[in-house]
Every structure is written in structure tokens, then in C-alpha cells.
Amino acid sequence: MEPSEKYLLSFTAASLSISESIKIAEVYLGCKNWNETKKLVEERNLLQSRTSSRSVRTYQELAKRLQLLTDEQLAFLTDGNVQEQKYLLWFTSCKRYKFIKEFAIEVIHEKFISMDQLITDLDYDAFFNRKADWHEELDEITGSTKDKLKQVVFRMLVEAGITNDEKMILPAMLSERFKALIRSESNDFLLIFPSIETGEG
């Protein structure tokens, strides 16, 4: 691991945000221009946030995730089944935030293939503390921010269908089409899903 590569921790601005992300993707696919997408989303108030500042912040965070997807992946996001839409948003969140990707692979996937299906706060805390040894930005955050990071990570896991509300890991059922879309990036990304068939990487 590169100690100098700082983790992006801005995911606290928006969890998986499934419906909002799909709306943004639909607008983008209609114009194929991210500047125009931003303008249209704001004009139509598609995110329906309580305040304009929150709407801007949410859009910025979600757009940064969605911009990491190819047009083919974005099209899949808009016409796939609900669970695969969630999986694709989990995938792009892991692309955007290395902290989440490493938690998915090093903790969730490893526990799943060893048939330990319960994710505990202790699992997360041990992971966080291990990463803090290499990442000063984790050591420097306040206690409330640290709690917020954990809260949002666990919320995203539930929203993505990776775990349930009781923090039990749910086996991922990945279609061949979905796996092909992910493999176009790297086989590593299949490991962000709790699936026996991805156990060999």
C-alpha cells in the first residue's frame, strides 16, 4: 500500500443514493455531456434536496462516482434489474473510494469465503485502526467524523444488498452480463462482492 495515497472520505455526503443516481444517469445518457447534465438536474430539481446547497453537494458527489462508469455501464444502470443497479452503484463507489473497496475485499469478502457471515463493529474498527497506521488522514479526523464514516459505510452495505440490517452478509448473485461489465475494468473488482464464484479472483 502507498502510505502517501490519501483516502477520499467524502462519501459521507451521500450514501448509495440509488434513485438519485439513476435519475442523473438517465439525464446524462440523454445528452452525453456532464456540464449539461448538471444544469438539467438543477433546473428540474431532480434530487429534491431540502436546500439548494445540499442538492449541489449531493450532485457533485454522485456525479463523481457516475463519471467513473462507461456509457455501457451507465446504460446498464438505467435498465438493469433493481439488485444489479444496486451492485453497479456499489461497484462505482468502490472505484471512487479506495477505503470502501479495501473494506469490501479485505473484510467482507474474506469473511464470506471463510463462512463467517456476520460483520461486526469490531471488524470495522480493526480495519480502520489498521489503515490508520498507514493513513494520517484517518488519524486526524474527529471522533464524530469517524462515527459518521462507519455509519455511512454500513448504510451503503445495506442499500447495496451486500448485508442486511443485522449486518449479515448476503451472497451476491451476479449475472454473466454484470460480471462481464465489471471484468472489463479488473478482476479485482469482482472481489468487492460476497460470492464464492469470485473467490479465486
Buried (B, 14 or more C-beta within 10 A) or exposed (E): EEEEEEBEBEBEBBBBBBEBBBBBBBBBBEEEEBEEBBEBBBEEEBBEBEEEEEBBBBBEBBBBBBBBBEEEBBBBBBEBEEBBBBBBBBBBBBBBBBBBBBBBBBBBBBBBBEEEBEBEEEBBEEBBEBBBEBBEEBEEBEEEEBEBBBEBBBEBBBBBBBBEEEBEBBEBEBEEEBBEBBEEBEEBBBBBBBBEEBEEE
